[in-house]
């Protein structure tokens, strides 16, 4: 594994803790508030939980086990987040599960050999990708959604800042 692959793995391992630090102390009414195009911080936690296996781990396992498999885009992201299996769960419970799943995925990823990292698949919209490409894309995806949570929370706070908003950085 090269340095950027190790960095990708480290970022993947840190995401659940970052989510926990940002969201666990907040009231459920804030975490569940749709703040950006029908997304709430809670829905991002659900999305992480939902896509971690189907969007990443399952694809990578197939790429390691099969010769140049076809992988398809997930097109029903918002609908998947509406699943009743998430409705009654707290954000804390979902982050706990996400952390456990992510820890297992990181342990598995750490075992991949250089030859396995070079294995390929054909994605329906972007073409050929390697295991290493997806290993880099996965934390990139995480960081995009963590930034989204930060934007949401900043916007929520900004509405109550009054004239102090002039100090915004």
C-alpha positions as CSV (number, residue, x, y, z in Angstrom):
1,X,0.0,0.0,0.0
2,X,1.4,3.4,-0.9
3,X,1.2,6.6,1.1
4,X,-2.0,8.0,-0.4
5,X,-3.7,4.6,0.0
6,X,-2.6,4.6,3.7
7,X,-3.9,8.1,4.1
8,X,-7.2,7.1,2.5
9,X,-7.5,4.2,4.9
10,X,-6.8,6.6,7.9
11,X,-9.5,9.0,6.7
12,X,-12.0,6.2,6.4
13,X,-11.2,5.1,9.9
14,X,-11.7,8.6,11.3
15,X,-15.1,9.4,9.7
16,X,-17.4,7.8,12.3
17,X,-15.6,9.7,15.1
18,X,-15.8,13.0,13.3
19,X,-19.6,12.4,12.8
20,X,-20.0,11.5,16.4
21,X,-18.1,14.6,17.6
22,X,-20.2,16.9,15.4
23,X,-23.7,15.3,15.9
24,X,-23.9,13.3,19.1
25,X,-24.2,16.3,21.5
26,X,-26.9,18.0,19.3
27,X,-30.7,17.9,20.0
28,X,-32.5,15.4,17.7
29,X,-34.7,18.3,16.4
30,X,-31.5,19.9,15.0
31,X,-29.9,16.7,13.7
32,X,-33.2,15.7,11.9
33,X,-33.9,19.2,10.4
34,X,-33.7,19.2,6.6
35,X,-31.2,21.9,6.0
36,X,-29.9,21.3,2.4
37,X,-32.0,20.1,-0.5
38,X,-34.1,17.7,1.7
39,X,-30.9,16.4,3.4
40,X,-30.5,16.6,7.2
41,X,-27.4,15.6,9.2
42,X,-29.4,12.5,10.2
43,X,-29.9,11.6,6.6
44,X,-26.2,11.8,6.0
45,X,-25.6,9.3,8.8
46,X,-28.2,7.1,7.2
47,X,-26.5,7.5,3.8
48,X,-23.1,6.6,5.3
49,X,-24.6,3.4,6.9
50,X,-26.5,2.5,3.7
51,X,-23.8,3.1,1.1
52,X,-20.8,1.8,3.1
53,X,-21.6,-1.9,2.2
54,X,-23.5,-1.6,-1.0
55,X,-21.6,1.3,-2.6
56,X,-18.1,0.4,-1.5
57,X,-17.3,-2.8,0.4
58,X,-19.5,-5.0,-1.8
59,X,-18.0,-3.6,-5.0
60,X,-14.4,-3.9,-3.7
61,X,-15.0,-7.5,-2.6
62,X,-16.3,-8.3,-6.1
63,X,-13.3,-6.6,-7.7
64,X,-10.9,-8.6,-5.7
65,X,-12.8,-11.9,-6.2
66,X,-13.9,-11.6,-9.8
67,X,-12.2,-10.8,-13.1
68,X,-13.2,-7.3,-14.2
69,X,-16.8,-7.3,-12.9
70,X,-19.4,-4.9,-14.0
71,X,-20.6,-2.5,-11.3
72,X,-23.6,-0.2,-11.5
73,X,-24.4,3.2,-10.1
74,X,-26.7,3.5,-7.1
75,X,-29.5,5.6,-8.5
76,X,-32.0,5.5,-5.6
77,X,-30.0,7.2,-2.9
78,X,-32.8,9.3,-1.4
79,X,-35.3,6.5,-1.5
80,X,-32.9,4.2,0.2
81,X,-32.6,6.7,3.1
82,X,-36.4,6.5,3.6
83,X,-36.2,2.8,4.6
84,X,-38.2,2.1,7.8
85,X,-35.2,0.3,9.2
86,X,-33.7,3.7,10.0
87,X,-36.8,5.6,11.2
88,X,-36.9,4.5,14.8
89,X,-33.1,4.5,15.4
90,X,-31.2,7.3,17.1
91,X,-28.3,9.0,15.4
92,X,-26.1,7.7,18.2
93,X,-27.1,4.1,17.5
94,X,-26.6,4.5,13.8
95,X,-23.1,6.0,14.3
96,X,-22.3,3.1,16.6
97,X,-23.3,0.6,13.9
98,X,-21.5,2.7,11.2
99,X,-18.3,2.7,13.3
100,X,-18.4,-1.1,13.7
101,X,-19.0,-1.7,10.0
102,X,-16.3,0.8,9.1
103,X,-13.8,-0.7,11.5
104,X,-14.4,-4.1,9.8
105,X,-14.0,-2.6,6.3
106,X,-10.8,-0.8,7.3
107,X,-9.3,-4.0,8.7
108,X,-10.2,-5.8,5.5
109,X,-8.8,-3.0,3.3
110,X,-5.5,-3.1,5.2
111,X,-5.0,-6.7,4.1
112,X,-5.2,-6.0,0.4
113,X,-2.0,-6.7,-1.6
114,X,-0.5,-4.4,-4.2
115,X,-1.8,-6.9,-6.9
116,X,-5.3,-6.7,-5.5
117,X,-5.2,-2.9,-5.4
118,X,-4.5,-3.0,-9.2
119,X,-7.6,-5.2,-10.0
120,X,-10.2,-3.6,-12.2
121,X,-14.0,-3.3,-12.8
122,X,-16.1,-1.7,-15.4
123,X,-18.5,1.0,-13.9
124,X,-21.6,1.7,-15.9
125,X,-21.0,5.5,-16.1
126,X,-17.3,6.2,-15.5
127,X,-15.7,3.2,-17.2
128,X,-12.7,1.2,-15.9
129,X,-11.7,1.7,-12.2
130,X,-9.2,-0.1,-10.0
131,X,-9.5,-1.1,-6.4
132,X,-7.0,1.6,-5.6
133,X,-9.3,4.2,-7.4
134,X,-12.2,3.2,-5.2
135,X,-10.0,3.1,-2.1
136,X,-9.3,6.8,-2.8
137,X,-12.8,7.7,-3.9
138,X,-14.4,6.3,-0.7
139,X,-12.8,8.8,1.8
140,X,-13.3,11.5,-0.8
141,X,-17.0,10.7,-0.6
142,X,-16.8,10.8,3.2
143,X,-15.1,14.2,3.2
144,X,-17.7,15.6,0.8
145,X,-20.6,14.6,3.1
146,X,-18.7,15.7,6.3
147,X,-18.3,19.1,4.6
148,X,-22.0,19.0,3.8
149,X,-22.8,18.5,7.5
150,X,-20.6,21.4,8.4
151,X,-22.3,23.6,5.8
152,X,-25.7,22.7,7.2
153,X,-24.8,23.4,10.8
154,X,-23.1,26.7,9.8
155,X,-26.2,27.8,7.9
156,X,-28.4,26.9,10.9
157,X,-26.2,29.0,13.2
158,X,-25.8,31.9,10.8
159,X,-29.5,32.6,10.9
160,X,-29.3,33.4,14.6
161,X,-26.1,35.5,14.5
162,X,-27.6,38.9,13.9
163,X,-25.0,41.5,13.2
164,X,-22.3,39.1,14.4
165,X,-22.7,37.5,10.9
166,X,-20.4,40.4,9.6
167,X,-17.5,38.6,11.3
168,X,-18.1,35.4,9.3
169,X,-14.9,33.8,8.1
